[in-house]
């Protein structure tokens, strides 16, 4: 009985060791997820890089901000973007401004309405090597997109290889 108990302890220990060595589903070699799962601190204090309007179903206005590394790279036209670059896109519903339109005498003014999401791109060529050196993040109501949702980011951004997977252009 004593040998049998030792045998069971040994098997359980080996099973634990093997379980620790197996990568989590969807993560090759135990690497972190190829997307951003936490909102970078202080992003609202970053510098403005550009704005965006997406029509159609999205009907969105966006403000594109960057940390100092991103801002300097955009301003200087540095490609590829250096590691440490973080880009934030704050998206809002595009709504008419009744107040402004009264002044203009016609419907022509639109302003940000309710927030829809915040998206991030984080450049870390080692951590995110499988996705072109970029980690992508999408947050709605402060919650990150799940792995299935995030799978579409890299294939879409990969179409912008000439600009290191970034769609935004610096607006001086």
Biotite code that builds the C-alpha atoms (Angstrom):
import biotite.structure as struc

atoms = struc.array([
    struc.Atom([0.000, 0.000, 0.000], chain_id="A", res_id=1, res_name="UNK", atom_name="CA", element="C"),
    struc.Atom([2.884, 2.324, 0.837], chain_id="A", res_id=2, res_name="UNK", atom_name="CA", element="C"),
    struc.Atom([4.445, 1.803, -2.634], chain_id="A", res_id=3, res_name="UNK", atom_name="CA", element="C"),
    struc.Atom([1.101, 2.365, -4.323], chain_id="A", res_id=4, res_name="UNK", atom_name="CA", element="C"),
    struc.Atom([0.641, 5.709, -2.497], chain_id="A", res_id=5, res_name="UNK", atom_name="CA", element="C"),
    struc.Atom([4.146, 6.821, -3.528], chain_id="A", res_id=6, res_name="UNK", atom_name="CA", element="C"),
    struc.Atom([3.362, 5.777, -7.086], chain_id="A", res_id=7, res_name="UNK", atom_name="CA", element="C"),
    struc.Atom([0.172, 7.915, -7.099], chain_id="A", res_id=8, res_name="UNK", atom_name="CA", element="C"),
    struc.Atom([2.060, 10.927, -5.703], chain_id="A", res_id=9, res_name="UNK", atom_name="CA", element="C"),
    struc.Atom([4.736, 10.529, -8.394], chain_id="A", res_id=10, res_name="UNK", atom_name="CA", element="C"),
    struc.Atom([2.123, 10.289, -11.170], chain_id="A", res_id=11, res_name="UNK", atom_name="CA", element="C"),
    struc.Atom([0.272, 13.358, -9.866], chain_id="A", res_id=12, res_name="UNK", atom_name="CA", element="C"),
    struc.Atom([3.546, 15.310, -9.658], chain_id="A", res_id=13, res_name="UNK", atom_name="CA", element="C"),
    struc.Atom([4.508, 14.376, -13.220], chain_id="A", res_id=14, res_name="UNK", atom_name="CA", element="C"),
    struc.Atom([1.047, 15.308, -14.476], chain_id="A", res_id=15, res_name="UNK", atom_name="CA", element="C"),
    struc.Atom([1.413, 18.726, -12.841], chain_id="A", res_id=16, res_name="UNK", atom_name="CA", element="C"),
    struc.Atom([4.832, 19.273, -14.402], chain_id="A", res_id=17, res_name="UNK", atom_name="CA", element="C"),
    struc.Atom([3.548, 18.296, -17.856], chain_id="A", res_id=18, res_name="UNK", atom_name="CA", element="C"),
    struc.Atom([0.483, 20.545, -17.479], chain_id="A", res_id=19, res_name="UNK", atom_name="CA", element="C"),
    struc.Atom([2.751, 23.504, -16.688], chain_id="A", res_id=20, res_name="UNK", atom_name="CA", element="C"),
    struc.Atom([4.785, 22.856, -19.836], chain_id="A", res_id=21, res_name="UNK", atom_name="CA", element="C"),
    struc.Atom([1.833, 22.723, -22.239], chain_id="A", res_id=22, res_name="UNK", atom_name="CA", element="C"),
    struc.Atom([0.961, 26.120, -23.740], chain_id="A", res_id=23, res_name="UNK", atom_name="CA", element="C"),
    struc.Atom([-2.472, 27.577, -23.137], chain_id="A", res_id=24, res_name="UNK", atom_name="CA", element="C"),
    struc.Atom([-4.932, 27.145, -26.013], chain_id="A", res_id=25, res_name="UNK", atom_name="CA", element="C"),
    struc.Atom([-4.376, 29.743, -28.710], chain_id="A", res_id=26, res_name="UNK", atom_name="CA", element="C"),
    struc.Atom([-0.949, 30.750, -27.385], chain_id="A", res_id=27, res_name="UNK", atom_name="CA", element="C"),
    struc.Atom([2.019, 29.213, -29.146], chain_id="A", res_id=28, res_name="UNK", atom_name="CA", element="C"),
    struc.Atom([4.847, 28.160, -26.844], chain_id="A", res_id=29, res_name="UNK", atom_name="CA", element="C"),
    struc.Atom([3.090, 29.638, -23.824], chain_id="A", res_id=30, res_name="UNK", atom_name="CA", element="C"),
    struc.Atom([3.517, 33.138, -25.253], chain_id="A", res_id=31, res_name="UNK", atom_name="CA", element="C"),
    struc.Atom([1.146, 35.883, -24.154], chain_id="A", res_id=32, res_name="UNK", atom_name="CA", element="C"),
    struc.Atom([-1.963, 36.542, -26.189], chain_id="A", res_id=33, res_name="UNK", atom_name="CA", element="C"),
    struc.Atom([-1.212, 38.488, -29.388], chain_id="A", res_id=34, res_name="UNK", atom_name="CA", element="C"),
    struc.Atom([-3.521, 41.237, -28.219], chain_id="A", res_id=35, res_name="UNK", atom_name="CA", element="C"),
    struc.Atom([-3.648, 43.898, -25.529], chain_id="A", res_id=36, res_name="UNK", atom_name="CA", element="C"),
    struc.Atom([-5.707, 42.895, -22.496], chain_id="A", res_id=37, res_name="UNK", atom_name="CA", element="C"),
    struc.Atom([-5.165, 45.950, -20.280], chain_id="A", res_id=38, res_name="UNK", atom_name="CA", element="C"),
    struc.Atom([-5.775, 49.624, -21.017], chain_id="A", res_id=39, res_name="UNK", atom_name="CA", element="C"),
    struc.Atom([-2.463, 51.532, -20.942], chain_id="A", res_id=40, res_name="UNK", atom_name="CA", element="C"),
    struc.Atom([-2.280, 53.985, -18.046], chain_id="A", res_id=41, res_name="UNK", atom_name="CA", element="C"),
    struc.Atom([-2.408, 57.698, -18.792], chain_id="A", res_id=42, res_name="UNK", atom_name="CA", element="C"),
    struc.Atom([-3.550, 57.373, -22.419], chain_id="A", res_id=43, res_name="UNK", atom_name="CA", element="C"),
    struc.Atom([-5.937, 60.352, -22.080], chain_id="A", res_id=44, res_name="UNK", atom_name="CA", element="C"),
    struc.Atom([-2.896, 62.596, -21.518], chain_id="A", res_id=45, res_name="UNK", atom_name="CA", element="C"),
    struc.Atom([-1.172, 61.509, -24.740], chain_id="A", res_id=46, res_name="UNK", atom_name="CA", element="C"),
    struc.Atom([-0.757, 63.825, -27.711], chain_id="A", res_id=47, res_name="UNK", atom_name="CA", element="C"),
    struc.Atom([-3.214, 64.135, -30.571], chain_id="A", res_id=48, res_name="UNK", atom_name="CA", element="C"),
    struc.Atom([-1.981, 62.592, -33.818], chain_id="A", res_id=49, res_name="UNK", atom_name="CA", element="C"),
    struc.Atom([-5.049, 62.654, -36.034], chain_id="A", res_id=50, res_name="UNK", atom_name="CA", element="C"),
    struc.Atom([-8.817, 62.326, -36.246], chain_id="A", res_id=51, res_name="UNK", atom_name="CA", element="C"),
    struc.Atom([-10.929, 59.836, -38.131], chain_id="A", res_id=52, res_name="UNK", atom_name="CA", element="C"),
    struc.Atom([-14.478, 59.580, -39.414], chain_id="A", res_id=53, res_name="UNK", atom_name="CA", element="C"),
    struc.Atom([-15.877, 56.190, -40.293], chain_id="A", res_id=54, res_name="UNK", atom_name="CA", element="C"),
    struc.Atom([-19.212, 56.327, -42.072], chain_id="A", res_id=55, res_name="UNK", atom_name="CA", element="C"),
    struc.Atom([-21.639, 53.530, -42.857], chain_id="A", res_id=56, res_name="UNK", atom_name="CA", element="C"),
    struc.Atom([-22.672, 51.171, -40.090], chain_id="A", res_id=57, res_name="UNK", atom_name="CA", element="C"),
    struc.Atom([-19.964, 52.490, -37.759], chain_id="A", res_id=58, res_name="UNK", atom_name="CA", element="C"),
    struc.Atom([-20.988, 56.170, -37.991], chain_id="A", res_id=59, res_name="UNK", atom_name="CA", element="C"),
    struc.Atom([-18.010, 57.011, -35.810], chain_id="A", res_id=60, res_name="UNK", atom_name="CA", element="C"),
    struc.Atom([-15.768, 59.941, -34.966], chain_id="A", res_id=61, res_name="UNK", atom_name="CA", element="C"),
    struc.Atom([-12.354, 59.088, -33.601], chain_id="A", res_id=62, res_name="UNK", atom_name="CA", element="C"),
    struc.Atom([-9.469, 60.823, -31.925], chain_id="A", res_id=63, res_name="UNK", atom_name="CA", element="C"),
    struc.Atom([-6.095, 59.145, -32.438], chain_id="A", res_id=64, res_name="UNK", atom_name="CA", element="C"),
    struc.Atom([-3.609, 59.744, -29.631], chain_id="A", res_id=65, res_name="UNK", atom_name="CA", element="C"),
    struc.Atom([-0.056, 58.520, -29.129], chain_id="A", res_id=66, res_name="UNK", atom_name="CA", element="C"),
    struc.Atom([2.433, 58.216, -26.320], chain_id="A", res_id=67, res_name="UNK", atom_name="CA", element="C"),
    struc.Atom([5.664, 60.207, -26.706], chain_id="A", res_id=68, res_name="UNK", atom_name="CA", element="C"),
    struc.Atom([7.353, 57.422, -28.704], chain_id="A", res_id=69, res_name="UNK", atom_name="CA", element="C"),
    struc.Atom([4.399, 57.244, -31.110], chain_id="A", res_id=70, res_name="UNK", atom_name="CA", element="C"),
    struc.Atom([4.043, 61.014, -31.420], chain_id="A", res_id=71, res_name="UNK", atom_name="CA", element="C"),
    struc.Atom([7.718, 61.506, -32.256], chain_id="A", res_id=72, res_name="UNK", atom_name="CA", element="C"),
    struc.Atom([7.689, 58.655, -34.784], chain_id="A", res_id=73, res_name="UNK", atom_name="CA", element="C"),
    struc.Atom([4.587, 60.032, -36.513], chain_id="A", res_id=74, res_name="UNK", atom_name="CA", element="C"),
    struc.Atom([5.913, 63.595, -36.539], chain_id="A", res_id=75, res_name="UNK", atom_name="CA", element="C"),
    struc.Atom([9.290, 62.500, -37.927], chain_id="A", res_id=76, res_name="UNK", atom_name="CA", element="C"),
    struc.Atom([7.863, 59.979, -40.394], chain_id="A", res_id=77, res_name="UNK", atom_name="CA", element="C"),
    struc.Atom([9.846, 57.140, -38.785], chain_id="A", res_id=78, res_name="UNK", atom_name="CA", element="C"),
    struc.Atom([9.005, 53.713, -40.196], chain_id="A", res_id=79, res_name="UNK", atom_name="CA", element="C"),
    struc.Atom([8.937, 51.095, -38.965], chain_id="A", res_id=80, res_name="UNK", atom_name="CA", element="C"),
    struc.Atom([7.614, 52.415, -35.680], chain_id="A", res_id=81, res_name="UNK", atom_name="CA", element="C"),
    struc.Atom([10.010, 51.749, -32.789], chain_id="A", res_id=82, res_name="UNK", atom_name="CA", element="C"),
    struc.Atom([9.238, 49.372, -29.947], chain_id="A", res_id=83, res_name="UNK", atom_name="CA", element="C"),
    struc.Atom([7.409, 51.250, -27.220], chain_id="A", res_id=84, res_name="UNK", atom_name="CA", element="C"),
    struc.Atom([5.064, 52.989, -29.662], chain_id="A", res_id=85, res_name="UNK", atom_name="CA", element="C"),
    struc.Atom([1.478, 52.970, -28.360], chain_id="A", res_id=86, res_name="UNK", atom_name="CA", element="C"),
    struc.Atom([-1.410, 54.349, -30.392], chain_id="A", res_id=87, res_name="UNK", atom_name="CA", element="C"),
    struc.Atom([-4.891, 54.878, -28.932], chain_id="A", res_id=88, res_name="UNK", atom_name="CA", element="C"),
    struc.Atom([-8.043, 55.406, -31.016], chain_id="A", res_id=89, res_name="UNK", atom_name="CA", element="C"),
    struc.Atom([-10.990, 56.753, -29.036], chain_id="A", res_id=90, res_name="UNK", atom_name="CA", element="C"),
    struc.Atom([-14.252, 56.199, -30.933], chain_id="A", res_id=91, res_name="UNK", atom_name="CA", element="C"),
    struc.Atom([-17.577, 57.960, -30.448], chain_id="A", res_id=92, res_name="UNK", atom_name="CA", element="C"),
    struc.Atom([-20.935, 58.008, -32.206], chain_id="A", res_id=93, res_name="UNK", atom_name="CA", element="C"),
    struc.Atom([-21.069, 60.742, -34.842], chain_id="A", res_id=94, res_name="UNK", atom_name="CA", element="C"),
    struc.Atom([-24.074, 62.911, -33.921], chain_id="A", res_id=95, res_name="UNK", atom_name="CA", element="C"),
    struc.Atom([-25.412, 66.190, -35.301], chain_id="A", res_id=96, res_name="UNK", atom_name="CA", element="C"),
    struc.Atom([-24.986, 69.249, -33.111], chain_id="A", res_id=97, res_name="UNK", atom_name="CA", element="C"),
    struc.Atom([-28.399, 70.912, -32.916], chain_id="A", res_id=98, res_name="UNK", atom_name="CA", element="C"),
    struc.Atom([-26.826, 73.838, -31.061], chain_id="A", res_id=99, res_name="UNK", atom_name="CA", element="C"),
    struc.Atom([-24.205, 74.457, -33.762], chain_id="A", res_id=100, res_name="UNK", atom_name="CA", element="C"),
    struc.Atom([-26.641, 73.845, -36.612], chain_id="A", res_id=101, res_name="UNK", atom_name="CA", element="C"),
    struc.Atom([-28.964, 76.550, -35.254], chain_id="A", res_id=102, res_name="UNK", atom_name="CA", element="C"),
    struc.Atom([-26.084, 79.008, -35.555], chain_id="A", res_id=103, res_name="UNK", atom_name="CA", element="C"),
    struc.Atom([-25.181, 77.834, -39.070], chain_id="A", res_id=104, res_name="UNK", atom_name="CA", element="C"),
    struc.Atom([-28.805, 77.790, -40.220], chain_id="A", res_id=105, res_name="UNK", atom_name="CA", element="C"),
    struc.Atom([-28.457, 74.290, -41.674], chain_id="A", res_id=106, res_name="UNK", atom_name="CA", element="C"),
    struc.Atom([-27.445, 70.764, -40.699], chain_id="A", res_id=107, res_name="UNK", atom_name="CA", element="C"),
    struc.Atom([-23.673, 70.693, -41.143], chain_id="A", res_id=108, res_name="UNK", atom_name="CA", element="C"),
    struc.Atom([-22.085, 70.251, -37.727], chain_id="A", res_id=109, res_name="UNK", atom_name="CA", element="C"),
    struc.Atom([-21.338, 66.895, -36.137], chain_id="A", res_id=110, res_name="UNK", atom_name="CA", element="C"),
    struc.Atom([-19.769, 66.189, -32.754], chain_id="A", res_id=111, res_name="UNK", atom_name="CA", element="C"),
    struc.Atom([-18.755, 63.165, -30.713], chain_id="A", res_id=112, res_name="UNK", atom_name="CA", element="C"),
    struc.Atom([-21.708, 61.468, -29.042], chain_id="A", res_id=113, res_name="UNK", atom_name="CA", element="C"),
    struc.Atom([-21.640, 58.432, -26.798], chain_id="A", res_id=114, res_name="UNK", atom_name="CA", element="C"),
    struc.Atom([-18.323, 56.527, -26.680], chain_id="A", res_id=115, res_name="UNK", atom_name="CA", element="C"),
    struc.Atom([-18.326, 53.218, -28.563], chain_id="A", res_id=116, res_name="UNK", atom_name="CA", element="C"),
    struc.Atom([-14.857, 51.769, -27.950], chain_id="A", res_id=117, res_name="UNK", atom_name="CA", element="C"),
    struc.Atom([-11.169, 52.417, -27.458], chain_id="A", res_id=118, res_name="UNK", atom_name="CA", element="C"),
    struc.Atom([-8.593, 50.610, -29.551], chain_id="A", res_id=119, res_name="UNK", atom_name="CA", element="C"),
    struc.Atom([-4.865, 50.324, -28.946], chain_id="A", res_id=120, res_name="UNK", atom_name="CA", element="C"),
    struc.Atom([-1.833, 49.254, -30.942], chain_id="A", res_id=121, res_name="UNK", atom_name="CA", element="C"),
    struc.Atom([1.283, 48.467, -28.901], chain_id="A", res_id=122, res_name="UNK", atom_name="CA", element="C"),
    struc.Atom([4.603, 47.937, -30.696], chain_id="A", res_id=123, res_name="UNK", atom_name="CA", element="C"),
    struc.Atom([6.751, 45.218, -29.141], chain_id="A", res_id=124, res_name="UNK", atom_name="CA", element="C"),
    struc.Atom([8.526, 43.288, -31.877], chain_id="A", res_id=125, res_name="UNK", atom_name="CA", element="C"),
    struc.Atom([9.398, 40.362, -29.604], chain_id="A", res_id=126, res_name="UNK", atom_name="CA", element="C"),
    struc.Atom([6.215, 39.980, -27.565], chain_id="A", res_id=127, res_name="UNK", atom_name="CA", element="C"),
    struc.Atom([3.958, 40.375, -30.610], chain_id="A", res_id=128, res_name="UNK", atom_name="CA", element="C"),
    struc.Atom([6.212, 38.838, -33.281], chain_id="A", res_id=129, res_name="UNK", atom_name="CA", element="C"),
    struc.Atom([3.377, 36.618, -34.552], chain_id="A", res_id=130, res_name="UNK", atom_name="CA", element="C"),
    struc.Atom([1.285, 39.703, -35.380], chain_id="A", res_id=131, res_name="UNK", atom_name="CA", element="C"),
    struc.Atom([3.837, 41.858, -37.159], chain_id="A", res_id=132, res_name="UNK", atom_name="CA", element="C"),
    struc.Atom([5.299, 43.248, -33.934], chain_id="A", res_id=133, res_name="UNK", atom_name="CA", element="C"),
    struc.Atom([2.013, 44.830, -32.868], chain_id="A", res_id=134, res_name="UNK", atom_name="CA", element="C"),
    struc.Atom([-0.368, 43.964, -30.073], chain_id="A", res_id=135, res_name="UNK", atom_name="CA", element="C"),
    struc.Atom([-3.946, 45.001, -30.782], chain_id="A", res_id=136, res_name="UNK", atom_name="CA", element="C"),
    struc.Atom([-6.526, 45.923, -28.176], chain_id="A", res_id=137, res_name="UNK", atom_name="CA", element="C"),
    struc.Atom([-10.239, 46.689, -28.318], chain_id="A", res_id=138, res_name="UNK", atom_name="CA", element="C"),
    struc.Atom([-12.153, 47.797, -25.240], chain_id="A", res_id=139, res_name="UNK", atom_name="CA", element="C"),
    struc.Atom([-15.881, 48.442, -24.939], chain_id="A", res_id=140, res_name="UNK", atom_name="CA", element="C"),
    struc.Atom([-17.158, 49.673, -21.571], chain_id="A", res_id=141, res_name="UNK", atom_name="CA", element="C"),
    struc.Atom([-13.647, 49.085, -20.200], chain_id="A", res_id=142, res_name="UNK", atom_name="CA", element="C"),
    struc.Atom([-13.696, 45.368, -21.056], chain_id="A", res_id=143, res_name="UNK", atom_name="CA", element="C"),
    struc.Atom([-11.256, 43.828, -23.553], chain_id="A", res_id=144, res_name="UNK", atom_name="CA", element="C"),
    struc.Atom([-12.422, 42.013, -26.656], chain_id="A", res_id=145, res_name="UNK", atom_name="CA", element="C"),
    struc.Atom([-12.137, 38.239, -26.418], chain_id="A", res_id=146, res_name="UNK", atom_name="CA", element="C"),
    struc.Atom([-9.662, 36.139, -28.411], chain_id="A", res_id=147, res_name="UNK", atom_name="CA", element="C"),
    struc.Atom([-12.203, 35.249, -31.115], chain_id="A", res_id=148, res_name="UNK", atom_name="CA", element="C"),
    struc.Atom([-13.093, 38.915, -31.642], chain_id="A", res_id=149, res_name="UNK", atom_name="CA", element="C"),
    struc.Atom([-9.436, 39.989, -31.735], chain_id="A", res_id=150, res_name="UNK", atom_name="CA", element="C"),
    struc.Atom([-8.427, 37.487, -34.436], chain_id="A", res_id=151, res_name="UNK", atom_name="CA", element="C"),
    struc.Atom([-9.595, 39.879, -37.170], chain_id="A", res_id=152, res_name="UNK", atom_name="CA", element="C"),
    struc.Atom([-7.222, 42.726, -36.192], chain_id="A", res_id=153, res_name="UNK", atom_name="CA", element="C"),
    struc.Atom([-3.930, 41.478, -37.602], chain_id="A", res_id=154, res_name="UNK", atom_name="CA", element="C"),
    struc.Atom([-5.292, 40.206, -40.954], chain_id="A", res_id=155, res_name="UNK", atom_name="CA", element="C"),
    struc.Atom([-6.918, 43.585, -41.545], chain_id="A", res_id=156, res_name="UNK", atom_name="CA", element="C"),
    struc.Atom([-3.870, 45.636, -40.481], chain_id="A", res_id=157, res_name="UNK", atom_name="CA", element="C"),
    struc.Atom([-1.556, 43.363, -42.453], chain_id="A", res_id=158, res_name="UNK", atom_name="CA", element="C"),
    struc.Atom([-2.965, 45.040, -45.581], chain_id="A", res_id=159, res_name="UNK", atom_name="CA", element="C"),
    struc.Atom([-1.145, 48.219, -44.474], chain_id="A", res_id=160, res_name="UNK", atom_name="CA", element="C"),
    struc.Atom([2.352, 46.680, -44.590], chain_id="A", res_id=161, res_name="UNK", atom_name="CA", element="C"),
    struc.Atom([3.815, 49.752, -46.303], chain_id="A", res_id=162, res_name="UNK", atom_name="CA", element="C"),
    struc.Atom([3.052, 51.826, -43.191], chain_id="A", res_id=163, res_name="UNK", atom_name="CA", element="C"),
    struc.Atom([4.028, 49.199, -40.602], chain_id="A", res_id=164, res_name="UNK", atom_name="CA", element="C"),
    struc.Atom([0.398, 48.016, -40.232], chain_id="A", res_id=165, res_name="UNK", atom_name="CA", element="C"),
    struc.Atom([-0.832, 51.494, -39.190], chain_id="A", res_id=166, res_name="UNK", atom_name="CA", element="C"),
    struc.Atom([-3.736, 53.139, -41.046], chain_id="A", res_id=167, res_name="UNK", atom_name="CA", element="C"),
    struc.Atom([-3.492, 56.551, -39.370], chain_id="A", res_id=168, res_name="UNK", atom_name="CA", element="C"),
    struc.Atom([-1.499, 59.394, -40.897], chain_id="A", res_id=169, res_name="UNK", atom_name="CA", element="C"),
    struc.Atom([-0.034, 62.263, -38.902], chain_id="A", res_id=170, res_name="UNK", atom_name="CA", element="C"),
    struc.Atom([-2.083, 65.443, -39.213], chain_id="A", res_id=171, res_name="UNK", atom_name="CA", element="C"),
    struc.Atom([0.277, 68.376, -38.604], chain_id="A", res_id=172, res_name="UNK", atom_name="CA", element="C"),
])
